[in-house]
Amino acid sequence: MDHVKLVEDPIDIAHIHQLLADEGCGASSVFVGTTRDNFQGKKVVSLAYEAYDNMALKEMNKICSDLRTKWPELRHIVIYHRLGNVPVCEASVVIAASSPHRSDALESVSFAIDQLKTRVPIWKKEIYEGDHNSEWKENKESFRPKRSVSNFNYLACPCKAEESPDEIAAPQKLVQIRVNDAELAKRVECFVNSKRAEINSQNVIDFKAEDKDLSDSCARTQSSIIKQEKSNCHLKVRRVNNRSGPQQMAFRPNYELELNKLMGSRDFVTDPSTEMKKTLHNSRLQTIELYMGLAAAHSDESVFSRIKRVEDRILQLESISPEYRHFTNLEPPSSLAPTLPKKMRKKSYSAQELGAFIQKLKDGDRDLNIHLK
């Protein structure tokens, strides 16, 4: 069984022996790494360990799998490592293994400690006594040792340059440029310069200075604008053709015409627009078409098609110039607006008028009573 753990409390060695106990094992090997009290003449107080827990546990489990692949008879494997502050003489790492034979246990533990130092992401910081600064220490067994470029042995590199044209990987028929390095660099430089000149020509603002001998000048106040040919401004204006929108309504299928053809093919059915065209020849619809800038209607065009063209023209104007609708009076004219009832102003009566009115009512009631008798 594999026992892998990162702990912050002191490691109990007796508990490790209990994990290794097995009736079929004849040997148990235990390695205990402790904190020493000196390093290069400096007094070491403690060691501080930090680790990336998830990756460290994953690598420790992989080490256990490698041990069982190399030594299949191993029964129990224990890998415990301390994190945090570890004082002098306390255990920082414990690696143990039990097996039926001592050779497997000894060799597996030695292999495990080397792999732990090499692969597991655990960092160690030495804390010294006195004014000495603490230092992070790197494992010498790490996969990525720091090497200077000057110490690199280029003679050990097996790569060799082959100058023979017969051993070129690419076929000759696929090679389009056959020049030396100097000529190729010259062509690349010319291409870069031409592209730079093209970009600069696009970024030029056409200003012309009046006097180049002035010591202090300003292009915004002491220059004149050179306008483009056949243009009202110095900016280039391009026409944009939208692929969709009101401007493309004329290129859409005429569903109205197709519907009229299908409806006209039926027997005993007359087109009501035929009679209406005669009465609307000089009507307000023709005036609206003229005002909207539409072409004159054909003699065989229906009224509904003419109204549809007017609606499309209005939509086009609103899309091209959004402020068109703001200048259009959408309120109904005063002649068509519903007339609201006039408010009746109540008359104010004085005390004398009210007294005379009451007296008149009394006299009227008296005359009525006399008439009834």
C-alpha positions as CSV (number, residue, x, y, z in Angstrom):
1,M,0.0,0.0,0.0
2,D,1.2,3.5,-0.8
3,H,1.2,6.2,2.0
4,V,1.9,9.7,0.6
5,K,1.4,12.8,2.6
6,L,2.6,16.4,3.2
7,V,2.5,17.3,6.9
8,E,3.1,20.5,8.9
9,D,3.5,18.7,12.3
10,P,6.5,16.6,13.4
11,I,6.7,13.2,11.7
12,D,6.2,10.2,14.1
13,I,8.8,7.6,13.2
14,A,7.0,4.9,15.3
15,H,3.9,5.5,13.2
16,I,5.9,4.9,10.0
17,H,7.1,1.5,11.3
18,Q,3.4,0.6,12.0
19,L,2.6,1.4,8.4
20,L,5.4,-0.8,7.1
21,A,4.5,-3.8,9.3
22,D,3.6,-6.9,7.2
23,E,3.8,-10.6,8.0
24,G,5.2,-11.5,4.6
25,C,8.0,-8.9,4.7
26,G,11.5,-9.8,5.9
27,A,13.1,-6.3,5.6
28,S,12.1,-2.7,6.1
29,S,14.3,0.3,5.0
30,V,13.7,3.7,6.4
31,F,15.4,6.9,5.3
32,V,15.0,10.0,7.6
33,G,16.3,13.4,6.4
34,T,16.9,15.9,9.3
35,T,17.9,19.6,9.5
36,R,21.6,20.2,10.2
37,D,22.9,23.2,12.2
38,N,25.5,24.7,9.8
39,F,26.1,25.5,6.2
40,Q,29.4,26.9,4.9
41,G,30.3,28.3,8.3
42,K,26.9,29.8,9.0
43,K,24.8,28.8,11.9
44,V,21.5,27.3,10.7
45,V,18.5,27.9,13.0
46,S,15.8,26.1,11.0
47,L,14.6,25.3,7.5
48,A,11.3,26.5,5.9
49,Y,9.7,24.3,3.2
50,E,7.1,25.4,0.7
51,A,5.4,23.3,-2.0
52,Y,2.7,23.3,-4.6
53,D,0.5,20.7,-2.9
54,N,-1.5,19.3,-5.8
55,M,1.5,18.9,-8.1
56,A,3.8,17.6,-5.3
57,L,1.3,14.8,-4.2
58,K,0.8,13.9,-7.9
59,E,4.6,13.5,-8.4
60,M,5.0,11.5,-5.2
61,N,2.3,9.1,-6.3
62,K,4.1,8.7,-9.7
63,I,7.3,7.9,-7.8
64,C,5.5,5.1,-5.9
65,S,4.2,3.7,-9.2
66,D,7.7,3.7,-10.6
67,L,9.0,1.9,-7.6
68,R,6.4,-0.9,-7.9
69,T,7.2,-1.2,-11.6
70,K,10.9,-1.6,-10.9
71,W,10.6,-3.7,-7.8
72,P,7.3,-5.6,-8.0
73,E,7.7,-7.4,-4.6
74,L,7.5,-4.2,-2.6
75,R,4.6,-4.4,-0.1
76,H,4.3,-0.9,1.6
77,I,5.8,2.4,0.5
78,V,5.8,5.5,2.7
79,I,6.7,9.0,1.6
80,Y,6.2,11.8,4.2
81,H,7.5,15.4,3.8
82,R,7.3,18.3,6.2
83,L,6.1,21.8,5.2
84,G,6.6,25.0,7.1
85,N,9.3,25.7,9.7
86,V,11.5,22.6,10.6
87,P,13.9,23.2,13.6
88,V,17.4,21.6,13.8
89,C,17.5,17.8,14.4
90,E,13.8,17.3,13.4
91,A,12.9,15.1,10.5
92,S,11.9,16.9,7.3
93,V,11.4,13.9,5.0
94,V,10.8,10.2,5.6
95,I,10.9,7.6,2.9
96,A,10.4,3.9,3.8
97,A,9.7,0.6,2.0
98,S,9.1,-3.0,3.1
99,S,9.7,-6.1,1.0
100,P,10.4,-9.8,1.5
101,H,14.1,-9.2,0.7
102,R,16.5,-6.5,2.0
103,S,18.0,-5.6,-1.5
104,D,14.6,-4.5,-2.9
105,A,13.9,-2.3,0.2
106,L,17.4,-0.7,0.2
107,E,17.5,0.0,-3.5
108,S,14.0,1.3,-3.7
109,V,14.5,3.8,-0.9
110,S,17.7,5.1,-2.4
111,F,16.0,5.5,-5.8
112,A,12.9,7.2,-4.2
113,I,14.9,9.9,-2.4
114,D,16.8,10.8,-5.6
115,Q,13.6,11.1,-7.5
116,L,12.0,13.1,-4.8
117,K,14.8,15.7,-4.9
118,T,14.6,15.8,-8.7
119,R,10.9,15.8,-9.6
120,V,8.8,17.0,-6.6
121,P,8.2,20.8,-6.5
122,I,9.3,21.5,-2.9
123,W,11.4,24.6,-2.1
124,K,13.7,24.9,0.9
125,K,14.8,28.1,2.6
126,E,17.7,28.2,5.1
127,I,17.3,30.6,8.1
128,Y,20.6,31.6,9.6
129,E,21.5,32.9,13.0
130,G,22.6,36.5,13.4
131,D,22.7,39.1,10.6
132,H,22.9,36.6,7.8
133,N,20.1,36.8,5.3
134,S,18.0,33.8,4.6
135,E,18.5,32.0,1.3
136,W,16.4,29.8,-0.9
137,K,18.3,26.6,-1.8
138,E,17.9,24.8,-5.1
139,N,18.2,21.0,-5.4
140,K,21.3,20.0,-7.2
141,E,19.4,17.0,-8.7
142,S,16.9,19.2,-10.5
143,F,16.0,18.6,-14.1
144,R,16.7,22.2,-15.1
145,P,20.2,23.2,-13.7
146,K,21.3,26.7,-14.4
147,R,24.1,26.7,-17.0
148,S,25.9,29.6,-18.6
149,V,26.1,29.9,-22.4
150,S,29.9,30.2,-22.2
151,N,30.1,26.7,-20.6
152,F,28.1,25.0,-23.4
153,N,30.0,22.4,-25.3
154,Y,29.2,23.0,-28.9
155,L,31.6,20.2,-30.1
156,A,29.3,17.7,-28.5
157,C,26.4,18.8,-30.7
158,P,25.7,16.1,-33.3
159,C,24.2,18.6,-35.8
160,K,26.4,19.2,-38.9
161,A,25.8,21.5,-41.8
162,E,25.5,19.7,-45.1
163,E,26.5,22.0,-48.1
164,S,26.1,19.3,-50.8
165,P,23.2,20.3,-53.1
166,D,22.3,16.6,-53.6
167,E,21.2,16.3,-50.0
168,I,18.8,19.2,-49.9
169,A,15.5,18.0,-48.4
170,A,13.3,20.1,-50.8
171,P,13.1,19.2,-54.5
172,Q,14.7,21.6,-56.9
173,K,11.5,22.2,-58.8
174,L,9.9,23.7,-55.7
175,V,12.7,26.2,-55.1
176,Q,11.6,29.5,-56.7
177,I,14.3,31.9,-55.5
178,R,17.9,30.9,-56.1
179,V,20.1,33.7,-54.8
180,N,22.7,34.1,-52.1
181,D,22.0,35.5,-48.7
182,A,23.2,39.0,-49.5
183,E,20.9,39.3,-52.5
184,L,18.0,37.9,-50.5
185,A,18.6,40.4,-47.7
186,K,18.7,43.2,-50.2
187,R,15.4,42.2,-51.7
188,V,13.7,42.0,-48.3
189,E,15.1,45.4,-47.4
190,C,13.8,46.9,-50.6
191,F,10.4,45.4,-50.1
192,V,10.2,46.7,-46.5
193,N,11.2,50.2,-47.7
194,S,8.6,50.2,-50.5
195,K,5.8,49.2,-48.0
196,R,7.0,51.9,-45.6
197,A,6.8,54.5,-48.4
198,E,3.3,53.3,-49.4
199,I,2.1,53.6,-45.8
200,N,3.7,57.0,-45.5
201,S,2.0,58.2,-48.7
202,Q,-1.4,57.1,-47.3
203,N,-0.7,59.0,-44.0
204,V,0.3,62.3,-45.6
205,I,-2.0,65.3,-44.9
206,D,-1.7,67.7,-47.7
207,F,-0.4,70.9,-46.0
208,K,1.8,73.4,-47.8
209,A,3.9,75.8,-45.7
210,E,4.0,79.4,-46.8
211,D,7.6,80.1,-45.7
212,K,10.2,77.4,-44.9
213,D,12.8,79.8,-43.5
214,L,10.8,80.8,-40.4
215,S,12.4,79.8,-37.2
216,D,9.1,79.3,-35.4
217,S,6.2,78.0,-37.4
218,C,3.0,76.0,-36.9
219,A,1.4,73.8,-39.5
220,R,-2.1,74.5,-38.2
221,T,-2.0,78.3,-38.4
222,Q,0.7,79.0,-41.1
223,S,-0.3,76.6,-43.8
224,S,-2.9,76.2,-46.5
225,I,-5.0,73.2,-47.4
226,I,-4.5,71.7,-50.8
227,K,-7.9,70.1,-51.8
228,Q,-8.1,66.9,-53.8
229,E,-9.1,67.2,-57.4
230,K,-12.9,67.5,-58.0
231,S,-13.5,67.5,-54.3
232,N,-14.9,70.0,-51.8
233,C,-12.5,68.9,-49.0
234,H,-9.0,67.5,-48.5
235,L,-10.3,64.1,-47.4
236,K,-10.9,61.3,-49.8
237,V,-14.6,60.3,-50.2
238,R,-15.5,56.9,-51.4
239,R,-18.9,55.6,-52.4
240,V,-20.1,52.6,-50.3
241,N,-22.5,50.1,-51.8
242,N,-24.4,48.2,-49.1
243,R,-25.1,44.6,-49.8
244,S,-28.3,44.7,-47.8
245,G,-30.7,47.4,-46.8
246,P,-33.1,49.9,-48.3
247,Q,-30.7,50.7,-51.2
248,Q,-31.0,47.1,-52.4
249,M,-34.8,47.0,-52.4
250,A,-34.8,47.5,-56.2
251,F,-32.9,44.3,-56.7
252,R,-35.2,42.1,-54.7
253,P,-37.8,39.9,-56.4
254,N,-41.1,41.6,-57.2
255,Y,-43.4,39.5,-55.2
256,E,-46.3,41.9,-55.9
257,L,-46.0,41.4,-59.6
258,E,-45.8,37.6,-59.3
259,L,-48.9,37.6,-57.0
260,N,-50.8,39.7,-59.5
261,K,-49.9,37.3,-62.3
262,L,-51.1,34.3,-60.2
263,M,-54.3,36.1,-59.2
264,G,-55.0,37.2,-62.8
265,S,-54.8,33.7,-64.2
266,R,-57.9,32.7,-62.3
267,D,-61.2,32.7,-64.3
268,F,-64.0,35.2,-63.7
269,V,-61.7,37.4,-61.5
270,T,-61.2,41.0,-62.4
271,D,-58.5,43.3,-61.1
272,P,-60.1,46.1,-59.1
273,S,-57.0,48.3,-59.7
274,T,-57.9,48.6,-63.4
275,E,-60.9,50.8,-62.8
276,M,-59.1,52.7,-60.0
277,K,-56.2,53.7,-62.2
278,K,-58.5,55.8,-64.4
279,T,-59.9,57.8,-61.5
280,L,-56.5,58.3,-59.9
281,H,-54.7,59.4,-63.0
282,N,-54.4,63.0,-61.8
283,S,-55.1,62.4,-58.1
284,R,-53.0,63.0,-55.0
285,L,-51.1,59.7,-55.5
286,Q,-49.5,61.1,-58.6
287,T,-48.6,64.3,-56.8
288,I,-47.0,62.2,-54.0
289,E,-45.0,60.2,-56.5
290,L,-43.7,63.4,-58.1
291,Y,-42.8,64.9,-54.7
292,M,-40.9,61.7,-53.7
293,G,-38.9,61.8,-56.9
294,L,-40.3,58.5,-58.3
295,A,-40.7,57.8,-62.0
296,A,-44.1,58.1,-63.6
297,A,-46.2,55.0,-63.2
298,H,-46.8,52.8,-66.2
299,S,-50.2,52.3,-67.6
300,D,-50.4,48.7,-66.5
301,E,-49.0,49.2,-63.0
302,S,-51.5,48.6,-60.2
303,V,-52.3,51.1,-57.5
304,F,-50.9,48.8,-54.8
305,S,-47.6,48.6,-56.5
306,R,-47.4,52.4,-56.7
307,I,-48.2,52.7,-53.0
308,K,-45.6,50.1,-52.2
309,R,-42.9,52.1,-54.2
310,V,-43.8,55.2,-52.2
311,E,-43.4,53.3,-48.9
312,D,-40.0,51.9,-50.0
313,R,-38.9,55.4,-51.0
314,I,-39.9,56.7,-47.5
315,L,-38.0,53.9,-45.8
316,Q,-34.9,54.6,-48.0
317,L,-34.9,58.3,-47.1
318,E,-35.2,57.4,-43.4
319,S,-32.3,55.0,-43.6
320,I,-30.0,57.3,-45.6
321,S,-30.8,60.4,-43.5
322,P,-32.0,59.5,-40.0
323,E,-32.9,63.1,-39.3
324,Y,-35.5,63.0,-42.1
325,R,-38.2,61.8,-39.7
326,H,-37.5,64.6,-37.3
327,F,-38.2,67.3,-39.9
328,T,-41.4,65.6,-40.9
329,N,-44.6,66.8,-39.2
330,L,-46.2,63.6,-38.0
331,E,-49.0,65.3,-36.2
332,P,-52.4,65.3,-38.0
333,P,-53.5,68.7,-39.5
334,S,-55.8,70.9,-37.6
335,S,-58.7,70.2,-40.0
336,L,-58.5,66.5,-39.3
337,A,-57.9,66.7,-35.6
338,P,-60.9,65.9,-33.4
339,T,-62.5,69.0,-32.0
340,L,-62.6,69.1,-28.3
341,P,-65.7,70.4,-26.5
342,K,-65.3,74.0,-25.4
343,K,-65.2,74.6,-21.7
344,M,-68.3,76.5,-20.4
345,R,-67.3,79.3,-18.1
346,K,-69.7,79.5,-15.2
347,K,-71.3,82.9,-14.5
348,S,-70.8,84.5,-11.2
349,Y,-73.9,86.0,-9.5
350,S,-74.0,88.8,-6.9
351,A,-76.2,88.7,-3.7
352,Q,-78.8,91.1,-5.2
353,E,-79.1,88.9,-8.4
354,L,-79.6,85.8,-6.3
355,G,-82.2,87.5,-4.1
356,A,-84.1,88.7,-7.1
357,F,-84.0,85.2,-8.7
358,I,-85.3,83.6,-5.5
359,Q,-88.1,86.1,-5.3
360,K,-89.0,85.4,-8.9
361,L,-89.3,81.7,-8.1
362,K,-91.5,82.4,-5.2
363,D,-93.8,84.6,-7.2
364,G,-94.0,82.0,-9.9
365,D,-95.0,79.3,-7.4
366,R,-97.7,81.5,-6.0
367,D,-99.2,82.2,-9.4
368,L,-99.1,78.5,-10.1
369,N,-101.0,77.6,-6.9
370,I,-103.7,80.2,-7.7
371,H,-104.1,78.8,-11.1
372,L,-104.6,75.3,-9.8
373,K,-107.2,76.3,-7.3
